[in-house]
Amino acid sequence: MPLSPDQKAEIDAQRAQSHSTLRATAAGMEQHLYTAYPVLDHGFVRVIDYMGDDAAIVQAARVSYGAGTKHVQNDEGLIRYLMRHWHSTPFEMCELKLHVKLPVFVARQWIRHRTANVNEYSARYSILDREFYIPAPDMLAAQSTTNNQGRGAALEGEEAQRVLRILTEDAMRCYDHYEGMISQEGQQGLARELARMNLPANIYTQWYWKVDLHNLLHFLRLRADAHAQYEIRVYAEEICRLVADWVPYAYKAFEDYRMGGANLSAPALECVRRMLKGEVVTQETSGMSKGEWREFEGVMNGPA
Ligand SMILES: Cc1cc2nc3c(=O)[nH]c(=O)nc-3n(C[C@H](O)[C@H](O)[C@H](O)COP(=O)(O)OP(=O)(O)OC[C@H]3O[C@@H](n4cnc5c(N)ncnc54)[C@H](O)[C@@H]3O)c2cc1C
């Protein structure tokens, strides 16, 4: 359970209030505001605030005086044109602010995306909760034999049980020591900023994360992708769902041109042209390395 009853009550109270504004709002996003959507075993994603909608992208692109939406089809077409031609700054006019609760090892991957504004829960000031990410049994996978940066089939039987036991016991023992060190009962109590150093990377942290739509889509392109680690991918997929409701035209263009599209190198494009003319092209005659050819075949054959 990621939220305490008090936290739930705070969110309900916030959702019960409404404010009138002259600013544009996105009906699709209003329904999600403040709600915590669970991710992993103790994590969540929730929208704290947002600015702009599809019309704001159009308005910025046209530098117009009005709301932007005059002809719905033109607006969608313009957004698709902007996405197709990497005209990115109109997408930067929309902003999203999220509250995210996530394991520290996921946060380390996430924070590499430098084009966002972050404020993290302070473990110098506050005591961390006893909450650790323990993978579901089907996510407890073996090291991949083909990809050093990936995982293979799920661990089975006694090995799976032993790994789960180790993860749980280590987390609990470290937290017991953490509590023991910071306790001020009968001792001075170690500073929180020092005591936290023995906590494992599967402990949960929280942050507020604000980013513009252009850089958010870049994040989602990389982290909702099948190559991303499962534990960050599930957060990205949850955010994709929110973005699809917030800016439906922009999200559809993103799905079509970024997530579902592919970049072809000049040699790869030349191969496609030769194939269309009926030539049988192989890796040896393609001018591409084995790795490039493998990836090219992946693009041409589609998902397995
Ligand atoms: C599948 C996967 C595997 C990865 N493996 C590793 C790994 O093994 N080791 C590792 O260290 N990282 C790894 N990363 C992280 C990756 O290298 C990037 O750091 C991360 O994805 C952030 O991307 P970004 O820099 O484009 O994003 P952002 O920091 O959000 O930047 C967005 C864009 O802004 C521009 N930009 C931002 N800051 C600068 C700057 N200072 N100078 C110039 N341009 C800038 C760039 O165009 C950049 O693409 C991996 C990422 C993925 C998705």
PDBQT file of the ligand as one rigid body, heavy atoms in Angstrom, charges set to zero:
ROOT
HETATM    1  C1  LIG A 401      18.613   1.493 -22.316  1.00  0.00    +0.000 C 
HETATM    2  C2  LIG A 401      19.555   2.479 -21.679  1.00  0.00    +0.000 A 
HETATM    3  C3  LIG A 401      20.806   2.058 -21.234  1.00  0.00    +0.000 A 
HETATM    4  C4  LIG A 401      21.691   2.973 -20.627  1.00  0.00    +0.000 A 
HETATM    5  N1  LIG A 401      22.898   2.537 -20.161  1.00  0.00    +0.000 NA
HETATM    6  C5  LIG A 401      23.740   3.405 -19.543  1.00  0.00    +0.000 A 
HETATM    7  C6  LIG A 401      25.002   2.981 -19.025  1.00  0.00    +0.000 A 
HETATM    8  O1  LIG A 401      25.364   1.823 -19.143  1.00  0.00    +0.000 OA
HETATM    9  N2  LIG A 401      25.785   3.886 -18.377  1.00  0.00    +0.000 N 
HETATM   10  C7  LIG A 401      25.418   5.200 -18.252  1.00  0.00    +0.000 A 
HETATM   11  O2  LIG A 401      26.174   5.984 -17.681  1.00  0.00    +0.000 OA
HETATM   12  N3  LIG A 401      24.235   5.639 -18.739  1.00  0.00    +0.000 NA
HETATM   13  C8  LIG A 401      23.392   4.789 -19.368  1.00  0.00    +0.000 A 
HETATM   14  N4  LIG A 401      22.186   5.235 -19.843  1.00  0.00    +0.000 N 
HETATM   15  C9  LIG A 401      21.830   6.639 -19.661  1.00  0.00    +0.000 C 
HETATM   16  C10 LIG A 401      21.953   7.443 -20.973  1.00  0.00    +0.000 C 
HETATM   17  O3  LIG A 401      23.283   7.417 -21.465  1.00  0.00    +0.000 OA
HETATM   18  C11 LIG A 401      21.528   8.909 -20.752  1.00  0.00    +0.000 C 
HETATM   19  O4  LIG A 401      22.341   9.494 -19.780  1.00  0.00    +0.000 OA
HETATM   20  C12 LIG A 401      20.084   9.017 -20.282  1.00  0.00    +0.000 C 
HETATM   21  O5  LIG A 401      19.243   8.208 -21.062  1.00  0.00    +0.000 OA
HETATM   22  C13 LIG A 401      19.634  10.461 -20.348  1.00  0.00    +0.000 C 
HETATM   23  O6  LIG A 401      19.488  10.799 -21.699  1.00  0.00    +0.000 OA
HETATM   24  P1  LIG A 401      19.741  12.285 -22.201  1.00  0.00    +0.000 P 
HETATM   25  O7  LIG A 401      21.105  12.759 -21.801  1.00  0.00    +0.000 OA
HETATM   26  O8  LIG A 401      19.448  12.307 -23.668  1.00  0.00    +0.000 OA
HETATM   27  O9  LIG A 401      18.594  13.072 -21.421  1.00  0.00    +0.000 OA
HETATM   28  P2  LIG A 401      18.599  14.541 -20.807  1.00  0.00    +0.000 P 
HETATM   29  O10 LIG A 401      19.663  14.692 -19.790  1.00  0.00    +0.000 OA
HETATM   30  O11 LIG A 401      17.192  14.860 -20.417  1.00  0.00    +0.000 OA
HETATM   31  O12 LIG A 401      18.999  15.446 -22.017  1.00  0.00    +0.000 OA
HETATM   32  C14 LIG A 401      18.100  15.601 -23.122  1.00  0.00    +0.000 C 
HETATM   33  C15 LIG A 401      18.917  16.131 -24.268  1.00  0.00    +0.000 C 
HETATM   34  O13 LIG A 401      19.401  17.440 -23.922  1.00  0.00    +0.000 OA
HETATM   35  C16 LIG A 401      20.723  17.598 -24.416  1.00  0.00    +0.000 C 
HETATM   36  N5  LIG A 401      21.637  17.814 -23.274  1.00  0.00    +0.000 N 
HETATM   37  C17 LIG A 401      21.328  17.769 -21.953  1.00  0.00    +0.000 A 
HETATM   38  N6  LIG A 401      22.381  18.070 -21.206  1.00  0.00    +0.000 NA
HETATM   39  C18 LIG A 401      23.403  18.315 -22.069  1.00  0.00    +0.000 A 
HETATM   40  C19 LIG A 401      24.770  18.666 -21.911  1.00  0.00    +0.000 A 
HETATM   41  N7  LIG A 401      25.324  18.867 -20.715  1.00  0.00    +0.000 N 
HETATM   42  N8  LIG A 401      25.517  18.800 -23.018  1.00  0.00    +0.000 NA
HETATM   43  C20 LIG A 401      24.995  18.630 -24.245  1.00  0.00    +0.000 A 
HETATM   44  N9  LIG A 401      23.714  18.296 -24.469  1.00  0.00    +0.000 NA
HETATM   45  C21 LIG A 401      22.924  18.147 -23.389  1.00  0.00    +0.000 A 
HETATM   46  C22 LIG A 401      21.074  16.339 -25.202  1.00  0.00    +0.000 C 
HETATM   47  O14 LIG A 401      20.695  16.521 -26.546  1.00  0.00    +0.000 OA
HETATM   48  C23 LIG A 401      20.165  15.306 -24.587  1.00  0.00    +0.000 C 
HETATM   49  O15 LIG A 401      19.868  14.223 -25.434  1.00  0.00    +0.000 OA
HETATM   50  C24 LIG A 401      21.300   4.343 -20.465  1.00  0.00    +0.000 A 
HETATM   51  C25 LIG A 401      20.044   4.768 -20.930  1.00  0.00    +0.000 A 
HETATM   52  C26 LIG A 401      19.182   3.854 -21.530  1.00  0.00    +0.000 A 
HETATM   53  C27 LIG A 401      17.825   4.336 -21.992  1.00  0.00    +0.000 C 
ENDROOT
TORSDOF 0
